[in-house]
Amino acid sequence: MVRHLLKISDLSKEECEKIIYKAIEIKNNPEKFKAALKGETLLMLFEKPSLRTRISFETGMQQLGGHAIFYSIVDSPLGKKENIHDTAKVVSLYVNLIAARVYKREDMQNFAKDSSVPLINMLDDFAHPCQILCDFLTIKEKKGRLDNLKMSFFGDGYNNVTYDLMRMCAMFGLRMDVACPSGTDYSPEQEVLDEVAELSKISGAVVRVVHNAKEAAKDSDIIYTDSWMSYGIPKEQEEERKSIFMPYQVTEDIMKLAKSGAIFMNCLPAMRGAEQTAEVIDGPQSIVFDQARNRLHGQKAIMLFLREKF
């Protein structure tokens, strides 16, 4: 049966670890894998804009000996000119892997139903599994472990990155505080909270949603934030959102409340003076560019895993 990666919990903890360790091996010995996907093709469908995602996947496929096709669906979204089911069936006849970056989870899920080759979620409104695997690869490199850690997320809890970070922390038995404004527009969806609760029963994780930034920062090993202005936020709402999220800005004072060896993460793009100050993102505890670099290696490992090459 074909495997898809639509959210991080489509993988088990053991599979996540397997992908992370393979990514480390690829990073340390890229020549060994230069023909791993020789003759294979990745189709990348983009409804949402991208910088790191497109470049890392396209470069990664080339470095594995394969070929990547970029196809924009901005002007002809999935399901408009041709229904999603037909599109999935047709493109599956031509390529070995498909990756999609779309607005709606329903489109991603419907596409997966009729794709006969692995589908990789490059981002939708429900998950961002590739980012999270690369993040945990970076945490492993910086902290030397993926257990006995506390992560604190600050800002928009109603967010695809937040959701998959919560799922991953729950799978790995970590402590996590999500510090966000109250209200359904800013806090995690109940479906995500329910899934995280079930995962935590197995692992012993403690994942909380709190509304006090200082409380969340206390004793944290990892301070994480993401853009307050996700794609699709109307320009006229930006100032109001900034005022709502400003109590959750990551500042030097927030970093001081975390453990002395805490690291700062942001999956980028980032706005200095918004979700974090310049002093934090450009400071010695920031590992944001290590995260960005690891998108390349992590995505190579994801593609090899889904093609059953290890």
N, C-alpha and C positions, 0 to 999 in steps of 0.2 A: 504494500500500500504506500502511495506517495506521501512524503512528509512535507508539510508546509510550516513556515514560521510566521505566525500572525501576531502572537504575543509571547512574552518570555516564558510564560508558564505552559506553552506548548512543548517545552523541553522539560526534562527532569533536572534536578540539581546535579546529578551525575553527568548528564549530557552537557549541561552548561560548563561544568568543570572540564570535561573532555575538550570542548571547543576552546576554552580559555588556554588550556595547556598546549593545544595544537597551535594556537595563535602565537604563543611564546616561542614555540619551536620554529614556526615560519619566520618570525621576526629575527631570530638568531641565525637562521640558516636559509635564506630565501632561495639560494641557488638550487637547493634540494627539491624545490617545488615548482621550478620554472616551466615544467611540462605537465604538471598535475592535471590540468584541464585542457590539454592540447586538443584542438579541433572542436571544442565545445563553445556554445553561444549563450550569452546572458542577454535577455531582453529587459530593458529598464523602462517602465512606464511612469511618466511624471505628470501629475496634475498640479502638484505643489512645487514651488521653486526649491532649489537645492544648490549647495556649494560642496560641502564636505561629503555628503552622501553620494552624489553623482561621481565626483572625482575619485573617491576612494574605491567605489565599486568598479568603475571603468578601468582605473589603473590596476586594481587588484586582479581583475579578470585577465588583463593583458600580461601581468607578471606571472600568472599561472599558466600561460600559454594559450588562453582562450580569447574570445572576441566578445565585446559588449556593444549592444545597439541601444542608443538613446532614442526614445520616442515620446514626444510631447503629446499629452492628451488635454492640454489646457483649453484648446479651441474646440475639441470634440470629446467631451468627457465620457467616461465609461457609461454605457447604457443609453446613450442619446442617439447616435447615428445607427448603431448596431447594439443589440442587447448584450449584456455582460456575459451571458452563458455562451453565446455564439463566439464572441471575441476570445474568451478563454479557451474554448475548444480549438479554434483556428490557430492561434499563436502557439499553442502547445505542440502543434504538429511541426513547427519550424525550429524550436530552440530547446535547450537542455535545462535552463533555469529562467524563471521570471521574477523580477522584483518590481514592486509598485509603491508609489508614494502618492497617496490620495487623501481627500478630505474626510470621507465617510467610511466608518468601519463596515457598514452594510455592503458597500461596493467591494471591499477587500474580501469579506466573507463569501459573497456570492461568486466572486471570481475564483476563489479557491475550490468551490464545489465542482467546477467543471474544468479545472486545470489538471492535465495529466502529467505535468512536470512540477517540481517543487516551486512554490510561490513564497517569496520573501517580502515581508512587510517592511518597507523602508520608512514608513511613518503613516499613520492615519490618526483619527481623533480618539483612539482607544489604546494605542500601544506604540512603542518604539524599541523593539527588541534588539536590533543591531546596535543601537547606541548603548543600551544597558550592558550587553555582553562586552563591549569595548571598554565601558566604564569599569566593570569588575576586573577586566584584564589589567587596567591601570592601577586599580586598588591593590590587586595582588602584587604588582611590581613594587608599589610604593610602601605597602604595609607588610608584605611578605606572607600574608594569610588572607583568608576569606571567612574567618570565623571570629567570634568574640569581638565584634565591632559594633559601634553605634553610628548610624548615619542620620543626619538631620537635613531635611529639605525645607527651603524657605521660599514662599511666594505663592504661585498659582497651583492649588491642589487639584483643580479641575483641568487636568493636563495629561497628555499621553506619556510624557517622560516620567512624571510623578507616578502614574499608575504602574508602569513596568518596574520602576525602582521599588515600589511597595511590594509587588509580586516577588521580585528577586530577593529582597531582604527577608520576606516571609519564607521563601524556599530555603534560604541559607541559615535560617534561625537567628537572624540579627535583630538588634534593637533599631527602631526607626521612629523618629518623630517627624511628622509633616506639619510645619508651622504655616498656617494660611488663614486668610480672613474667613469668618463664618459666612454661611449662606450657600445655597446650591450652585451659584455661579462661580464659586471660588474653591469649593471643597470637593473631595473625591466622591464619585458616584457610588450609590449604595451597592451596585453590582460588584464594583471593585472591592469595596470594604468587605462584602460577604465572601468573595473569593480569597482575599488576603486572610480573613479570619480562619477559613478552612485550611489553608496552607500552613498557617501558624500553629494550628492544633497538632500537626504532624511534626513540625520542626522545633517548636518551643519559642518561636519568634515573638517579639512584642512590638507591634506596629501601631502607633497612636496618631491621631489627628489632634493637634493642639492649636491654640490661638494666641500663644505668647512666645515670641521669638527667643527671649532670654531663657525661658524654660527649656525650649527645644535644643538650644546650643549647649547647655550644660553637659559636660562629660562626653561630648561627641568626638569621634575619631575622624569623621568625614562631614564637612559642611558643603551642601550642594544647593545650587539655585539654577533657575532657567528663566528665559525671557518672560516678561510680563505681557508682551505684545505678540502673541501667537499669530500665525498667518490667518487673515480673515477678520482681525479686530478692526472695526471702522476707525478711521482717523479721529473722528469727533469724540470717540470714547477714551482716547489715550490719556488725556489729562485726568479724567475721573479715575481711571484704573491706577494711574501712578499714585494718586492720593490714597487710594484704598490699600495698595500694596506697600507703600513706603514704610509702615511699621515692621515689615518683614525684609527690609533691605539688609544684605550682609555687609556689615561694617567691621572695622578693626575691633570695636568693642564686642561685637558678636563673636569674632574669632578668638578673643581673649577668654571668653566664657567656655570655649571648647577645650579639649585637652591640649597640652603644649605642643604636641606633635601632630595636631590635626592638619588635614589637607583640605584645600578648597577646590571644588569642581563646578564647572559650568559647561554644558554640552555645546555651547556657542550656536548662534551668534549671541554676543553679549553687549549690553549698553552700560558703559561706565556712568555712574551717577544714578542708575535706575536699580536693577535687581542686586547690584553690588557696587561698591565704591571702587575707584581706580586703584586705591592703595591696596585693596584686597586682591583683585584679579591680577594686578601686576606685581604683587608682593611675593615673598619667598615661600609661602605656603600654597600658592596657586599651582595646580598641575593641569590647567585647562589645555595647554598645547600638547602635553603628553596624551591627554584624552583624544585630541584631534588626530595625532599621529597614529594612535592605535586603532582608529577606524579602519585604516588600510589593512592591518594585520588581522584584526578580528573578522572583518568581512571576508577575507580569504578563507579563514577557518570555517566560517558559516557555510560558504559555498561548497567547500570540500566535504563538510559533514552531510549536507543535504544531497550531495551527489554520491554519498556512501564511499568516499575515497579514503576514509580512515575509520 
